[in-house]
Amino acid sequence: MNAKAIACPKCGVPPLVEKKFCQECGAETKSNQMVCVKCGVKLINKGSGSLGALNINLDTSKGMPIPLLVGWIVNVLAYIIFFSVNSIFVAILMMILVAGCIYVANEHVKLGTGPALNQPRLSAKNLRLVSILDVILLVLLLIIWRWLLNIAS
């Protein structure tokens, strides 16, 4: 690479920039690189956002009006309410809310949104997986619940 070059011809970023990693495949990237050259996913700029180091992904400019953190909160609260309330109607409503979290997670995966609160465990892919497992578990619990009510009566 030429010492006077303003950008690398291979990856398109200025030379001697600090190293970062792709949130999707883990490949090494540069701090101002926009797209991972290995997997093609849009990279998340960790330093951006008005909240500084505590980036909770409230940016709705990408087209998703529901932040990823809200999906996690709804998922957890729906599970707690499901076990707290002894009503089939509320249980079904909570399953619908958790199913909505699957949609929110899918949209965030498509947009390449970073994890909520910068915690890798709170990523969109994990929310999608947890929500799918929660819906399956809630359906099974609802079936068992109805079965036990039929036996008791």
Backbone as numpy.savetxt, mean C-alpha at the origin, in Angstrom:
# Nx Ny Nz CAx CAy CAz Cx Cy Cz
32.29 7.35 -18.87 31.46 8.53 -18.87 32.34 9.77 -18.87
31.98 10.73 -19.68 32.70 11.98 -19.79 32.57 12.79 -18.50
33.65 13.39 -18.02 33.62 14.17 -16.78 32.72 15.40 -16.89
32.50 15.90 -18.12 31.66 17.08 -18.30 30.19 16.71 -18.56
29.89 15.44 -18.59 28.53 15.00 -18.88 27.58 15.45 -17.77
26.40 15.88 -18.18 25.41 16.30 -17.18 24.50 15.14 -16.77
24.49 14.07 -17.56 23.69 12.91 -17.21 24.32 11.66 -17.80
24.16 10.57 -17.14 24.66 9.28 -17.61 23.85 8.84 -18.82
24.47 8.44 -19.91 23.71 8.00 -21.07 22.97 6.68 -20.85
23.41 5.91 -19.86 22.76 4.63 -19.58 21.51 4.78 -18.73
21.60 5.56 -17.63 20.47 5.65 -16.70 19.83 7.02 -16.64
20.46 8.07 -17.19 19.84 9.38 -17.28 19.94 10.25 -16.04
20.83 9.93 -15.12 20.97 10.76 -13.91 22.37 11.35 -13.86
22.52 12.47 -13.15 23.85 13.07 -13.03 24.83 12.12 -12.35
26.12 12.22 -12.68 27.12 11.34 -12.08 27.34 11.65 -10.60
27.86 10.67 -9.88 28.26 10.80 -8.47 27.11 11.25 -7.56
25.97 10.69 -7.75 24.83 11.01 -6.90 24.67 9.89 -5.89
24.18 10.22 -4.69 24.06 9.22 -3.62 23.21 8.03 -4.04
23.50 6.84 -3.49 22.84 5.61 -3.89 21.55 5.38 -3.11
20.53 4.88 -3.79 19.24 4.49 -3.20 18.86 3.13 -3.80
17.69 2.60 -3.42 17.25 1.30 -3.92 15.80 1.38 -4.38
15.46 0.59 -5.38 14.11 0.53 -5.93 13.18 -0.12 -4.91
11.99 0.47 -4.71 11.04 -0.08 -3.75 10.39 -1.35 -4.26
10.51 -1.64 -5.55 9.86 -2.82 -6.14 10.81 -4.02 -6.21
11.99 -3.82 -6.82 12.89 -4.95 -7.05 14.16 -4.91 -6.20
14.43 -3.78 -5.54 15.61 -3.67 -4.69 16.88 -3.31 -5.41
16.81 -3.01 -6.71 17.99 -2.65 -7.48 18.52 -1.29 -7.03
19.83 -1.13 -7.10 20.43 0.14 -6.71 20.04 1.23 -7.70
19.66 2.41 -7.19 19.29 3.54 -8.04 19.99 4.79 -7.54
19.86 5.85 -8.28 20.39 7.15 -7.88 19.27 7.96 -7.22
19.63 8.97 -6.43 18.62 9.69 -5.66 17.64 10.48 -6.53
18.07 10.94 -7.71 17.15 11.71 -8.55 16.69 10.94 -9.78
16.88 9.63 -9.78 16.42 8.78 -10.88 14.90 8.64 -10.78
14.21 8.76 -11.90 12.75 8.74 -11.90 12.18 7.33 -12.08
12.89 6.47 -12.84 12.39 5.13 -13.15 13.51 4.13 -12.92
13.16 2.98 -12.35 14.14 1.91 -12.15 14.51 1.33 -13.52
15.82 1.24 -13.80 16.25 0.72 -15.09 16.15 -0.81 -15.14
16.01 -1.46 -13.99 15.91 -2.92 -13.97 14.47 -3.39 -14.20
13.50 -2.81 -13.44 12.12 -3.30 -13.53 11.16 -2.30 -14.15
11.56 -1.04 -14.30 10.73 -0.05 -14.97 9.70 0.65 -14.10
9.65 0.36 -12.79 8.67 0.98 -11.92 9.06 2.43 -11.62
8.05 3.29 -11.44 8.32 4.68 -11.09 8.84 4.72 -9.67
9.99 5.37 -9.47 10.62 5.41 -8.16 10.00 6.49 -7.30
9.99 6.24 -6.01 9.43 7.17 -5.04 10.55 8.02 -4.50
10.37 9.33 -4.52 11.36 10.24 -3.98 11.14 10.33 -2.48
12.03 9.73 -1.71 11.87 9.68 -0.26 11.97 11.06 0.38
12.63 12.00 -0.24 12.80 13.31 0.36 11.68 14.27 0.04
10.74 13.89 -0.78 9.68 14.82 -1.16 8.52 14.73 -0.19
7.61 15.67 -0.31 6.44 15.68 0.55 6.55 16.77 1.59
5.44 17.35 1.93 5.44 18.46 2.87 5.63 17.99 4.31
5.53 16.70 4.55 5.67 16.20 5.90 7.09 15.74 6.21
8.02 15.96 5.30 9.42 15.65 5.53 9.67 14.17 5.73
10.34 13.83 6.82 10.71 12.43 7.06 9.49 11.55 7.33
8.41 12.13 7.84 7.20 11.34 8.10 6.27 11.48 6.90
6.58 10.74 5.85 5.78 10.79 4.64 4.67 9.75 4.74
3.44 10.21 4.99 2.34 9.27 5.17 1.53 9.12 3.90
2.06 9.57 2.78 1.45 9.38 1.47 0.03 9.92 1.39
-0.13 11.20 1.70 -1.42 11.85 1.56 -1.54 12.57 0.22
-0.56 12.35 -0.65 -0.57 12.97 -1.97 -1.65 12.34 -2.83
-2.64 13.14 -3.24 -3.72 12.62 -4.08 -3.58 13.10 -5.52
-2.45 13.73 -5.85 -2.28 14.25 -7.21 -2.08 13.15 -8.24
-1.76 11.93 -7.82 -1.55 10.82 -8.75 -2.86 10.22 -9.25
-3.98 10.61 -8.67 -5.25 10.11 -9.15 -5.99 9.24 -8.16
-5.41 8.89 -7.03 -6.09 8.07 -6.04 -6.51 8.95 -4.88
-7.81 9.20 -4.69 -8.24 10.13 -3.65 -8.15 9.59 -2.22
-7.95 8.29 -2.06 -7.89 7.70 -0.73 -6.44 7.34 -0.40
-5.86 7.96 0.63 -4.48 7.65 1.00 -4.33 6.20 1.46
-3.15 5.66 1.27 -2.86 4.28 1.64 -3.06 4.06 3.14
-2.67 5.03 3.94 -2.81 4.91 5.39 -4.27 4.73 5.79
-5.18 5.38 5.09 -6.61 5.23 5.38 -7.05 3.79 5.13
-6.53 3.17 4.09 -6.83 1.77 3.81 -6.42 0.87 4.96
-5.23 1.12 5.52 -4.77 0.32 6.65 -5.65 0.54 7.88
-6.02 1.79 8.14 -6.85 2.10 9.31 -8.22 1.46 9.18
-8.84 1.57 8.01 -10.15 0.97 7.79 -10.08 -0.54 7.95
-9.03 -1.16 7.44 -8.87 -2.61 7.55 -8.83 -3.04 9.02
-8.04 -2.37 9.82 -7.90 -2.73 11.24 -9.20 -2.47 11.99
-9.80 -1.29 11.77 -11.04 -0.96 12.47 -12.18 -1.90 12.09
-12.26 -2.28 10.84 -13.32 -3.20 10.40 -13.19 -4.54 11.12
-11.97 -4.99 11.28 -11.74 -6.26 11.96 -12.16 -6.16 13.43
-11.81 -5.07 14.09 -12.18 -4.87 15.50 -13.69 -4.78 15.65
-14.34 -4.02 14.78 -15.80 -3.87 14.85 -16.49 -5.20 14.58
-15.96 -5.98 13.65 -16.55 -7.28 13.34 -16.66 -8.14 14.60
-15.60 -8.15 15.41 -15.61 -8.98 16.61 -16.32 -8.31 17.79
-16.50 -7.00 17.74 -17.12 -6.28 18.85 -18.64 -6.25 18.79
-19.21 -6.30 17.61 -20.64 -6.14 17.43 -21.27 -7.49 17.08
-22.35 -7.80 17.74 -23.02 -9.08 17.51 -24.19 -8.87 16.55
-23.87 -8.45 15.33 -24.91 -8.20 14.33 -24.41 -8.68 12.97
-25.22 -9.46 12.31 -24.83 -9.97 10.99 -24.75 -8.84 9.98
-25.66 -7.87 10.07 -25.64 -6.73 9.15 -24.31 -5.98 9.26
-23.87 -5.70 10.49 -22.60 -4.99 10.70 -21.43 -5.85 10.21
-21.51 -7.15 10.43 -20.44 -8.05 9.98 -20.31 -8.01 8.46
-21.43 -8.03 7.76 -21.41 -7.96 6.29 -20.89 -6.61 5.84
-21.28 -5.54 6.52 -20.79 -4.21 6.19 -19.27 -4.13 6.36
-18.75 -4.74 7.41 -17.31 -4.73 7.64 -16.58 -5.53 6.56
-17.17 -6.62 6.10 -16.55 -7.39 5.00 -16.50 -6.55 3.73
-17.55 -5.76 3.48 -17.56 -4.88 2.30 -16.48 -3.82 2.44
-16.31 -3.25 3.63 -15.27 -2.25 3.84 -13.87 -2.84 3.61
-13.64 -4.05 4.11 -12.34 -4.69 3.91 -12.13 -5.01 2.43
-13.21 -5.40 1.75 -13.10 -5.64 0.30 -12.76 -4.33 -0.42
-13.26 -3.20 0.08 -12.90 -1.90 -0.48 -11.43 -1.60 -0.30
-10.85 -2.11 0.78 -9.41 -1.92 1.01 -8.60 -2.64 -0.07
-9.13 -3.74 -0.60 -8.45 -4.44 -1.70 -8.38 -3.52 -2.91
-9.49 -2.83 -3.21 -9.50 -1.90 -4.34 -8.51 -0.77 -4.11
-8.52 -0.19 -2.91 -7.59 0.91 -2.60 -6.15 0.44 -2.77
-5.85 -0.75 -2.26 -4.49 -1.29 -2.36 -4.09 -1.51 -3.82
-5.00 -2.07 -4.63 -4.71 -2.29 -6.05 -4.41 -0.99 -6.77
-5.18 0.05 -6.49 -4.93 1.34 -7.13 -3.58 1.91 -6.72
-3.22 1.75 -5.46 -1.91 2.25 -5.00 -0.76 1.42 -5.58
-0.98 0.13 -5.78 0.06 -0.70 -6.43 0.26 -0.22 -7.86
-0.83 0.07 -8.57 -0.73 0.56 -9.95 0.00 1.89 -10.01
-0.24 2.76 -9.01 0.38 4.09 -9.01 1.81 4.07 -8.48
2.21 2.97 -7.87 3.57 2.89 -7.32 3.73 3.69 -6.05
2.68 3.81 -5.27 2.74 4.57 -4.02 3.66 3.87 -3.03
4.44 4.66 -2.31 5.33 4.11 -1.30 4.54 3.67 -0.07
5.20 2.97 0.83 4.51 2.47 2.01 4.04 3.60 2.93
2.94 3.35 3.64 2.43 4.33 4.59 3.41 4.48 5.74
3.58 5.70 6.20 4.49 6.04 7.30 5.92 5.57 7.05
6.27 5.37 5.79 7.61 4.91 5.39 7.99 3.59 6.05
7.01 2.78 6.40 7.24 1.47 6.97 7.02 0.42 5.88
8.04 -0.35 5.53 7.89 -1.33 4.45 6.74 -2.32 4.67
6.41 -2.60 5.92 5.31 -3.53 6.21 3.94 -2.93 5.85
3.86 -1.61 5.72 2.60 -0.95 5.41 2.50 -0.60 3.93
3.05 -1.45 3.08 3.02 -1.19 1.63 1.65 -1.54 1.06
1.42 -1.09 -0.16 0.16 -1.37 -0.84 0.00 -2.86 -1.13
1.08 -3.53 -1.48 1.01 -4.97 -1.74 0.63 -5.73 -0.48
1.19 -5.33 0.67 0.84 -5.99 1.92 -0.61 -5.72 2.30
-1.09 -4.48 2.07 -2.49 -4.16 2.36 -3.41 -5.03 1.51
-3.05 -5.22 0.25 -3.87 -6.06 -0.63 -3.90 -7.50 -0.12
-2.75 -8.04 0.25 -2.69 -9.41 0.75 -3.47 -9.56 2.05
-3.24 -8.64 2.99 -3.93 -8.72 4.28 -5.44 -8.56 4.10
-5.86 -7.67 3.22 -7.29 -7.47 3.00 -7.94 -8.71 2.38
-7.27 -9.34 1.44 -7.82 -10.56 0.83 -7.95 -11.66 1.89
-6.91 -11.83 2.70 -6.96 -12.83 3.76 -8.04 -12.49 4.79
-8.20 -11.20 5.11 -9.24 -10.78 6.05 -10.63 -11.08 5.53
-10.87 -10.81 4.25 -12.20 -11.10 3.69 -12.48 -12.59 3.75
-11.50 -13.40 3.40 -11.68 -14.86 3.46 -11.97 -15.30 4.89
-11.20 -14.79 5.84 -11.39 -15.16 7.24 -12.74 -14.67 7.76
-13.13 -13.45 7.40 -14.41 -12.91 7.87 -15.58 -13.71 7.29
-15.48 -14.11 6.04 -16.54 -14.94 5.45 -16.63 -16.27 6.17
-15.49 -16.90 6.43 -15.50 -18.17 7.16 -16.06 -18.02 8.57
-15.68 -16.95 9.25 -16.21 -16.71 10.59 -17.70 -16.45 10.57
-18.17 -15.74 9.56 -19.60 -15.48 9.43 -20.37 -16.77 9.18
-19.82 -17.64 8.35 -20.46 -18.95 8.10 -20.50 -19.78 9.37
-19.40 -19.81 10.11 -19.36 -20.57 11.37 -20.34 -19.97 12.38
-20.39 -18.64 12.43 -21.29 -17.95 13.33 -22.75 -18.32 13.04
-23.13 -18.27 11.76 -24.50 -18.64 11.37 -24.77 -20.12 11.69
-23.80 -20.96 11.48 -23.95 -22.38 11.75 -24.17 -22.62 13.25
-23.40 -21.91 14.09 -23.56 -22.05 15.53 -24.91 -21.51 16.00
-25.39 -20.44 15.39 -26.72 -19.91 15.74 -27.82 -20.90 15.36
-27.65 -21.58 14.24 -28.65 -22.59 13.84 -28.64 -23.79 14.78
-27.47 -24.19 15.25 -27.38 -25.30 16.19 -28.02 -24.92 17.53
-27.77 -23.68 17.97 -28.29 -23.23 19.26 -29.81 -23.09 19.26
-30.41 -22.86 18.10 -31.87 -22.65 18.08 -32.63 -23.88 17.71
